[in-house]
Amino acid sequence: MKKSFLVLAIATLGLLGGCGKNDDKTVATGEKKEVKEITLSIWEGTGEEYLMEINSLPEVYSKVNPNVKLKIEKIPGTDYDTAMKIRNTAQKLPDIFAVRNKHMYTYKDSVIDLNDLSATKLNIFAEAYKINGKTIGLPMYGFNEFVYYRKSIFKELGLDIPQTWGEFLNVVKVLGETGNYIPLAIGGKDLWTTYPYGQFLPYLVKGGDDVLNKMGDMKNPFVEGTPVYEGYKKTNELFQLNPAGDNPLGYGWSQETNMFLSKKAAMMAVGQWYYKDYMKEAPEEDKKDLGLFLMPVRDNKDEKFRYFVTGEVFLAIPQTAKNKEEAKEFLNWFFGSDYYKEYINHMQVLPAVANVEVKDSPFIEVLDKVENKEAVYQIPGYEKFTKVKNATHYDQNQLSQDLLSKVNFDDLMKEWGEKWEEAWNNLIGG
């Protein structure tokens, strides 16, 4: 009996010991579960100080998903596009990478379709930016373009916020006639600073929705009555008033901002991203002197007030990503998280997700005051437009700079009409 009991006891202990070892092995296996790394590449100026330092996104996400290590790579904005282009050619894109609005078509065949993600269903801009039904990337946010102005100068001259194109031109005239101020600083020496005019005005006139792809469908989009022609016509009307001073091509962006900061210039047109820079650089007493309004392009107040909305920083997952599923999981979490709400409030931009409240936003305050408004999305040009653009070397900013230097408007439209029609016939028509 004692012997049987001893054998049973030993057998029981063996089983218990075996269970213990199995449990330890399970725990050990859990501890040693492979941690996968995903890299998110962004360009500087997209809130990297918040994502990497102020409220570290990798640290926050490690608590949400400890089996995934998030790494953020920031690249200078001037180098970013070239770096991604090289990596794409070498098939070494990161797991998630940001794509600029204007380069979405370039990556349409290099990234996976995000249509089925829950994050896509949350994203209010995603539908507008699909290419051939495919969600190329999910914009982190949207932003508007504003005219920044000095309230004290407007008050001194009794100027009101313009509501039509004619009223805006009149504000420029009044400011110019004083001789004390540059009405509208434009650092035309740097080509890109002309973008609010040649790039955006064709979108904002009647019929300008999706204007680039309309150009791709047209033999000659530079004839009277087209949104391209009418947009450049308004640009020319503005530039004929010498709004940027007598030598608009003699100074660049840094001089432009210095003019505005020192009150030598009364206005400047730029995206809402500039707001943070102004608040960092302006003396305390000048911070309250900053005002904002949407540039009015309509001809009368009965028309819709068309204003520009750009979806930007499109997060995409390349076909060559090693950890696609983990990248998808991250996007689904990010856009639905409280972290996203905090990020948007730090950036003071338009949320890409509905019901995300932006607190104390000077931009929302301006938008709320505009009646009868209509949002116009900056949709990039796709196949047809891209073909003709590349063949003709069409550059909206270059045309703006040409007009700023007082190139004859009619001659410029004729020249570009002929270039476009020849290329279009060769590549699209026949």
C-alpha positions as CSV (number, residue, x, y, z in Angstrom):
1,M,0.0,0.0,0.0
2,K,2.8,2.3,0.9
3,K,4.7,1.4,-2.2
4,S,1.6,2.0,-4.4
5,F,1.0,5.3,-2.7
6,L,4.7,6.3,-3.3
7,V,4.5,5.4,-7.0
8,L,1.2,7.4,-7.3
9,A,2.7,10.4,-5.6
10,I,5.8,10.3,-7.8
11,A,3.6,10.0,-10.9
12,T,1.4,12.9,-9.7
13,L,4.5,15.1,-9.0
14,G,5.8,14.2,-12.4
15,L,2.6,15.3,-14.0
16,L,2.5,18.5,-12.0
17,G,6.1,19.1,-12.8
18,G,5.4,18.6,-16.4
19,C,2.5,21.1,-16.3
20,G,4.7,23.6,-14.6
21,K,7.4,23.2,-17.3
22,N,4.8,23.6,-20.0
23,D,3.4,26.8,-18.3
24,D,6.9,28.2,-18.1
25,K,7.5,27.4,-21.7
26,T,4.3,29.1,-22.6
27,V,5.2,32.2,-20.6
28,A,8.7,32.1,-22.1
29,T,7.3,31.8,-25.6
30,G,5.0,34.8,-24.9
31,E,8.0,36.8,-23.7
32,K,10.0,35.8,-26.7
33,K,7.2,36.4,-29.2
34,E,8.7,38.2,-32.2
35,V,8.4,42.0,-32.0
36,K,7.9,43.4,-35.5
37,E,9.2,46.8,-36.4
38,I,7.4,49.2,-38.7
39,T,8.9,52.4,-39.9
40,L,6.9,55.5,-40.7
41,S,8.7,58.1,-42.9
42,I,7.5,61.7,-42.9
43,W,8.9,65.0,-44.0
44,E,9.8,67.8,-41.6
45,G,6.9,70.2,-40.9
46,T,4.2,67.6,-40.5
47,G,4.2,67.7,-36.7
48,E,7.3,65.6,-36.1
49,E,8.1,67.5,-32.9
50,Y,4.8,66.3,-31.4
51,L,5.0,62.8,-32.9
52,M,8.6,62.2,-31.7
53,E,9.2,64.4,-28.7
54,I,6.2,66.2,-27.1
55,N,4.0,63.1,-27.0
56,S,6.1,60.3,-28.5
57,L,3.9,58.2,-30.8
58,P,6.2,55.2,-30.7
59,E,6.0,55.1,-26.9
60,V,2.2,55.5,-26.9
61,Y,1.8,52.8,-29.5
62,S,4.1,50.4,-27.7
63,K,1.6,50.3,-24.9
64,V,-1.3,49.7,-27.3
65,N,0.5,47.1,-29.3
66,P,3.6,45.8,-27.5
67,N,4.3,43.3,-30.2
68,V,5.0,46.1,-32.7
69,K,7.8,48.6,-32.5
70,L,7.1,51.8,-34.3
71,K,10.0,53.8,-35.6
72,I,9.5,57.4,-37.1
73,E,12.0,58.7,-39.7
74,K,11.9,62.4,-40.4
75,I,13.5,63.7,-43.6
76,P,14.0,67.4,-44.5
77,G,11.2,68.5,-46.8
78,T,13.6,69.5,-49.5
79,D,15.1,66.0,-49.7
80,Y,12.0,63.9,-49.0
81,D,10.5,63.5,-52.5
82,T,13.9,62.5,-54.0
83,A,14.6,60.1,-51.2
84,M,11.2,58.3,-51.6
85,K,11.6,58.2,-55.4
86,I,15.0,56.5,-55.0
87,R,13.7,54.0,-52.5
88,N,10.7,53.2,-54.6
89,T,13.0,52.4,-57.6
90,A,15.1,50.2,-55.3
91,Q,11.9,48.6,-53.8
92,K,13.0,49.7,-50.3
93,L,10.2,52.0,-49.2
94,P,9.4,52.0,-45.5
95,D,6.4,50.2,-44.2
96,I,4.4,53.4,-44.1
97,F,5.4,56.5,-45.9
98,A,3.9,59.9,-46.3
99,V,3.0,61.0,-49.9
100,R,2.5,64.6,-50.9
101,N,-0.8,65.5,-52.4
102,K,0.8,66.3,-55.8
103,H,2.7,63.1,-56.0
104,M,-0.1,60.6,-55.4
105,Y,-0.4,59.6,-59.0
106,T,3.3,58.7,-59.0
107,Y,2.8,56.0,-56.4
108,K,-0.5,54.6,-57.6
109,D,1.0,51.3,-58.7
110,S,3.5,51.0,-55.8
111,V,1.1,51.0,-52.9
112,I,-1.6,48.7,-51.6
113,D,-5.3,49.6,-51.8
114,L,-6.5,50.8,-48.4
115,N,-10.2,50.7,-49.3
116,D,-11.1,48.0,-46.8
117,L,-9.5,49.6,-43.7
118,S,-11.7,50.9,-40.9
119,A,-9.4,54.0,-41.0
120,T,-10.5,54.7,-44.6
121,K,-14.1,54.7,-43.6
122,L,-13.4,57.2,-40.9
123,N,-11.4,59.5,-43.2
124,I,-13.6,62.2,-44.6
125,F,-11.1,63.2,-47.3
126,A,-10.3,59.7,-48.6
127,E,-13.1,59.3,-51.1
128,A,-12.3,62.6,-52.9
129,Y,-8.7,61.5,-53.5
130,K,-9.2,58.0,-54.8
131,I,-7.5,57.1,-58.1
132,N,-9.5,54.8,-60.3
133,G,-11.4,53.7,-57.2
134,K,-8.2,52.9,-55.3
135,T,-7.4,54.5,-51.9
136,I,-3.7,55.3,-52.5
137,G,-3.2,56.8,-49.0
138,L,-5.0,58.3,-46.1
139,P,-4.4,62.1,-45.5
140,M,-3.4,62.9,-41.9
141,Y,-5.2,66.2,-42.1
142,G,-6.4,69.0,-44.4
143,F,-5.6,72.7,-44.4
144,N,-6.9,75.9,-46.0
145,E,-5.2,78.8,-47.6
146,F,-5.6,82.3,-46.0
147,V,-4.7,85.9,-46.5
148,Y,-2.8,87.0,-43.4
149,Y,-3.2,90.7,-42.6
150,R,-2.2,93.3,-40.1
151,K,-5.3,94.5,-38.3
152,S,-3.8,97.8,-37.3
153,I,-3.1,98.7,-40.9
154,F,-6.6,97.8,-42.0
155,K,-8.0,99.9,-39.1
156,E,-5.7,102.8,-39.9
157,L,-7.1,102.9,-43.5
158,G,-10.6,102.0,-42.7
159,L,-10.5,98.8,-44.7
160,D,-13.0,96.0,-44.3
161,I,-12.5,92.3,-45.0
162,P,-13.2,91.8,-48.8
163,Q,-16.0,89.6,-49.8
164,T,-15.5,89.6,-53.6
165,W,-12.6,89.7,-56.0
166,G,-13.3,93.3,-56.9
167,E,-13.3,94.3,-53.2
168,F,-10.0,92.4,-52.7
169,L,-8.4,94.3,-55.7
170,N,-9.7,97.6,-54.2
171,V,-8.0,96.7,-50.8
172,V,-4.7,96.2,-52.7
173,K,-5.2,99.5,-54.6
174,V,-5.8,101.5,-51.4
175,L,-2.8,100.0,-49.6
176,G,-0.6,100.7,-52.6
177,E,-1.7,104.3,-52.9
178,T,-0.6,105.2,-49.4
179,G,3.1,104.5,-50.4
180,N,3.6,103.4,-46.8
181,Y,3.1,99.6,-47.2
182,I,3.6,96.8,-49.7
183,P,0.0,95.6,-50.1
184,L,0.7,91.9,-50.6
185,A,4.2,90.5,-50.0
186,I,5.1,87.8,-52.6
187,G,8.7,86.6,-52.5
188,G,8.7,85.9,-56.2
189,K,12.4,85.2,-56.3
190,D,11.5,81.8,-54.8
191,L,9.3,80.3,-57.4
192,W,7.1,78.3,-55.0
193,T,5.8,81.5,-53.2
194,T,3.6,82.2,-56.2
195,Y,1.5,79.1,-55.6
196,P,-1.6,80.8,-54.1
197,Y,-2.2,82.5,-57.4
198,G,-1.4,80.4,-60.5
199,Q,-1.9,77.1,-58.8
200,F,-5.1,77.8,-56.8
201,L,-7.1,80.5,-58.6
202,P,-8.0,78.2,-61.5
203,Y,-9.6,75.9,-58.9
204,L,-11.6,78.6,-57.3
205,V,-13.3,80.2,-60.3
206,K,-16.5,78.8,-61.6
207,G,-16.1,75.3,-63.0
208,G,-12.6,74.9,-61.5
209,D,-13.3,71.7,-59.5
210,D,-10.8,69.0,-60.4
211,V,-9.3,71.5,-62.8
212,L,-6.1,69.6,-63.6
213,N,-7.9,66.5,-64.8
214,K,-10.2,68.7,-66.8
215,M,-7.1,70.1,-68.5
216,G,-6.1,66.5,-69.4
217,D,-9.4,66.1,-71.2
218,M,-9.0,69.4,-73.2
219,K,-7.1,70.2,-76.4
220,N,-6.6,73.7,-75.3
221,P,-7.4,74.7,-71.7
222,F,-5.9,78.2,-72.1
223,V,-8.7,79.8,-74.1
224,E,-11.2,82.3,-72.8
225,G,-14.0,80.8,-70.7
226,T,-12.0,77.9,-69.3
227,P,-11.3,77.9,-65.6
228,V,-7.5,77.9,-66.4
229,Y,-7.8,81.0,-68.5
230,E,-10.2,82.7,-66.0
231,G,-7.9,81.9,-63.1
232,Y,-4.8,83.2,-64.7
233,K,-6.8,86.3,-65.8
234,K,-7.6,87.1,-62.2
235,T,-3.9,86.5,-61.3
236,N,-2.9,88.9,-64.0
237,E,-5.4,91.5,-62.8
238,L,-3.9,91.3,-59.3
239,F,-0.3,91.5,-60.5
240,Q,-1.0,94.5,-62.7
241,L,-1.5,96.5,-59.5
242,N,2.1,95.9,-58.4
243,P,0.8,94.4,-55.1
244,A,4.3,93.0,-54.1
245,G,6.2,96.2,-54.7
246,D,8.3,97.4,-57.7
247,N,10.7,94.5,-57.6
248,P,8.7,91.4,-56.7
249,L,11.3,89.0,-58.1
250,G,14.1,90.7,-56.2
251,Y,13.2,89.1,-52.8
252,G,12.3,85.6,-51.6
253,W,10.4,83.9,-48.9
254,S,12.6,85.0,-45.9
255,Q,12.4,88.6,-47.0
256,E,8.6,88.2,-47.6
257,T,8.0,87.1,-44.0
258,N,10.3,89.7,-42.6
259,M,8.3,92.4,-44.4
260,F,5.1,91.1,-42.9
261,L,6.6,90.8,-39.4
262,S,8.0,94.3,-39.5
263,K,4.7,95.7,-40.9
264,K,6.3,96.9,-44.1
265,A,3.8,94.6,-45.8
266,A,0.1,94.6,-45.0
267,M,-0.8,91.2,-46.3
268,M,0.6,87.9,-47.4
269,A,-1.2,84.8,-48.8
270,V,0.0,81.4,-47.5
271,G,-1.3,78.2,-46.0
272,Q,-2.3,77.9,-42.3
273,W,1.0,76.1,-41.6
274,Y,2.6,79.6,-41.5
275,Y,0.6,80.6,-38.4
276,K,2.8,78.8,-36.0
277,D,5.9,80.4,-37.5
278,Y,4.4,83.8,-37.1
279,M,3.5,83.2,-33.5
280,K,7.0,82.0,-32.7
281,E,8.7,85.0,-34.4
282,A,6.4,87.9,-33.8
283,P,6.8,90.2,-30.7
284,E,4.2,89.7,-28.1
285,E,2.3,92.9,-28.9
286,D,2.1,91.9,-32.6
287,K,0.5,88.5,-32.0
288,K,-2.9,90.1,-31.5
289,D,-2.4,92.2,-34.6
290,L,-2.6,89.2,-36.9
291,G,-5.8,88.7,-38.8
292,L,-6.9,86.1,-41.3
293,F,-9.4,85.9,-44.1
294,L,-10.2,83.7,-47.1
295,M,-9.2,85.2,-50.4
296,P,-12.5,85.9,-52.2
297,V,-12.4,84.9,-55.9
298,R,-16.2,85.2,-56.6
299,D,-17.3,88.2,-58.6
300,N,-20.4,89.0,-56.5
301,K,-21.9,88.0,-53.2
302,D,-24.7,86.0,-54.7
303,E,-22.2,83.4,-55.9
304,K,-20.9,80.6,-53.6
305,F,-17.8,81.6,-51.7
306,R,-15.4,78.9,-53.0
307,Y,-12.5,78.2,-50.7
308,F,-9.6,75.8,-51.0
309,V,-9.1,72.6,-49.0
310,T,-6.0,70.5,-49.4
311,G,-5.8,67.0,-48.1
312,E,-2.1,66.4,-47.2
313,V,0.4,63.9,-45.8
314,F,-1.2,60.8,-47.3
315,L,0.0,57.8,-45.3
316,A,0.5,54.9,-47.7
317,I,1.7,51.3,-47.4
318,P,4.0,50.1,-50.3
319,Q,3.5,46.7,-52.0
320,T,7.0,45.9,-50.9
321,A,6.4,46.5,-47.1
322,K,7.6,43.6,-45.0
323,N,4.9,44.0,-42.3
324,K,1.8,45.1,-44.2
325,E,-0.7,43.7,-41.6
326,E,1.0,45.5,-38.8
327,A,1.1,48.7,-40.8
328,K,-2.7,48.4,-41.5
329,E,-3.3,47.8,-37.8
330,F,-1.4,51.0,-36.9
331,L,-3.4,53.1,-39.4
332,N,-6.7,51.7,-38.1
333,W,-5.7,52.5,-34.5
334,F,-4.1,55.9,-35.3
335,F,-7.1,57.6,-37.0
336,G,-9.6,56.3,-34.4
337,S,-7.5,57.1,-31.4
338,D,-7.5,59.9,-28.8
339,Y,-3.9,60.4,-29.8
340,Y,-5.0,61.6,-33.2
341,K,-7.3,64.1,-31.7
342,E,-4.5,65.5,-29.6
343,Y,-2.2,65.6,-32.6
344,I,-4.7,67.6,-34.6
345,N,-5.2,70.1,-31.9
346,H,-1.4,70.6,-31.6
347,M,-1.2,71.1,-35.4
348,Q,-4.3,73.3,-35.5
349,V,-5.3,71.9,-38.9
350,L,-8.5,70.4,-40.4
351,P,-9.1,66.9,-39.0
352,A,-9.4,64.1,-41.5
353,V,-11.8,62.3,-39.2
354,A,-15.4,63.6,-38.4
355,N,-16.3,64.7,-34.9
356,V,-12.8,65.6,-34.0
357,E,-13.1,69.0,-32.4
358,V,-10.3,71.6,-32.9
359,K,-10.2,73.8,-29.9
360,D,-9.4,77.5,-29.9
361,S,-8.7,77.5,-33.7
362,P,-8.4,80.9,-35.4
363,F,-8.9,79.1,-38.7
364,I,-12.3,77.5,-37.7
365,E,-13.3,80.9,-36.4
366,V,-12.7,82.4,-39.8
367,L,-14.5,79.6,-41.7
368,D,-17.5,79.8,-39.4
369,K,-18.0,83.5,-40.3
370,V,-18.2,82.8,-44.0
371,E,-21.7,82.4,-45.4
372,N,-22.7,80.6,-48.6
373,K,-19.3,78.8,-48.7
374,E,-18.3,75.8,-50.9
375,A,-15.2,73.7,-50.3
376,V,-13.0,73.0,-53.3
377,Y,-10.6,70.1,-53.0
378,Q,-7.1,70.2,-54.4
379,I,-7.2,67.1,-56.5
380,P,-3.9,66.3,-58.2
381,G,-3.7,65.6,-62.0
382,Y,-3.8,62.0,-63.1
383,E,-2.8,60.1,-66.3
384,K,-3.8,62.4,-69.1
385,F,-2.8,65.6,-67.3
386,T,0.5,64.1,-66.3
387,K,1.4,63.0,-69.8
388,V,0.8,66.4,-71.3
389,K,2.3,68.3,-68.3
390,N,5.5,66.3,-68.6
391,A,5.7,66.8,-72.4
392,T,5.2,70.6,-72.2
393,H,7.0,71.1,-68.8
394,Y,3.9,73.0,-67.7
395,D,4.5,74.6,-64.3
396,Q,1.7,76.6,-62.7
397,N,4.1,78.5,-60.5
398,Q,6.3,79.4,-63.4
399,L,3.3,81.0,-65.2
400,S,2.5,82.9,-62.1
401,Q,6.1,84.2,-61.9
402,D,6.0,85.1,-65.6
403,L,2.8,87.2,-64.9
404,L,4.4,88.7,-61.9
405,S,7.3,89.9,-64.1
406,K,4.7,91.5,-66.4
407,V,4.8,89.1,-69.3
408,N,1.9,89.9,-71.6
409,F,-1.1,87.9,-70.6
410,D,-2.6,87.3,-74.0
411,D,0.7,86.2,-75.5
412,L,1.3,83.8,-72.6
413,M,-2.1,82.2,-72.9
414,K,-1.6,81.8,-76.7
415,E,1.9,80.3,-76.3
416,W,0.7,77.8,-73.8
417,G,-2.4,77.0,-75.7
418,E,-0.4,76.1,-78.7
419,K,2.1,74.0,-76.7
420,W,-0.7,72.1,-74.9
421,E,-2.7,71.4,-78.1
422,E,0.3,70.0,-79.9
423,A,1.2,67.7,-77.0
424,W,-2.4,66.7,-76.4
425,N,-2.9,65.7,-80.0
426,N,0.2,63.6,-80.0
427,L,-0.4,61.9,-76.6
428,I,-4.2,61.9,-76.0
429,G,-6.2,62.8,-79.1
430,G,-5.4,62.1,-82.7
